[in-house]
Amino acid sequence: MVKIEKLVYGLYPRSERLRIKIGRWERKRDTFDSLLEEISREKKEHYALNIERNRIDHFTDPLSNWNDIYRPIVLASDGMTLGPLRRYRETNTFYRLPEIRGKLKLKEDLPIDLPLDGTMELPMYQDPGLGDYFAFLPSPISFNRMSDHGSYETDEIIDGIVGIYNSILEKLGLDRILLYEATGYQEGDTLSSIENLLQGRKVILVSTGAISESVFRGLRYEFQSVVVPDPSSFGLSASHSRVAGIGLSNAFSTSLSSEEKAADTAIRLSERHGVSRCIVTHNDYMDFLPRGIADRKLMALSGEA
């Protein structure tokens, strides 16, 4: 018998009330403390409630005040700055280009549990104390690919980002992390370049793009789960995970059909590959959807729609 486990990760759609609150703060008509209070309320009264109600097994912070997934790490670090806006993949959203301009390291005496520069809270530190919580971090491989390198080499940048992540995790005593791979993998990419993040930790890797056997070459540690983007890659997840994982819920469609079929598809794939546990999640984070649709997708994924 296959046990299906559900995962929700990454940016979650903001409510209209929160959008209005952010707009008022940006126009200097409200205080930053008031904005943070609203973010905290939404996380506790909406997101955490959804996690419990829909029996979500694994989850990350909803990141409801992130402008993009890289900006908080840039602001927390020496050696890089925020550059111009760039389109985020093939979507209608944008991110600030990280510009690498020096040796990468976490800032000294950084108040990692407090707002940074009055612009946003740092990510991943909002564990509501329920379920199997994971700290969300953009993968160093995607981080490198979506940055302006300046004069620095790929290996140097990835090593620096891994060092920053290790510093954050060690300061907070976190041992469960979700690495989000925004770009998929290209020829020459190898997960052994980030394996220092795996040792002694429970790590879920979510890949939203291409993945192949070659990226695992030389890797000494096993992932808790490698979440692959399509059924054709499921065998890789089964081979390189303690718990196989697949993104079946369509984060770019308002239809609920993919969620309603997810469990059956995951069971069929798991039985074919001889695995007894399978993590099912969305194929990207759900910030591209209206809040109401995202909520309904969580319900459909839980089988309660």
Summary of the structure (lengths in Angstrom):
residues: 305
radius of gyration: 18.7
end to end distance: 23.7
largest distance: 57.7
contacts: 977
relative contact order: 0.15
helix: 37%
strand: 24%
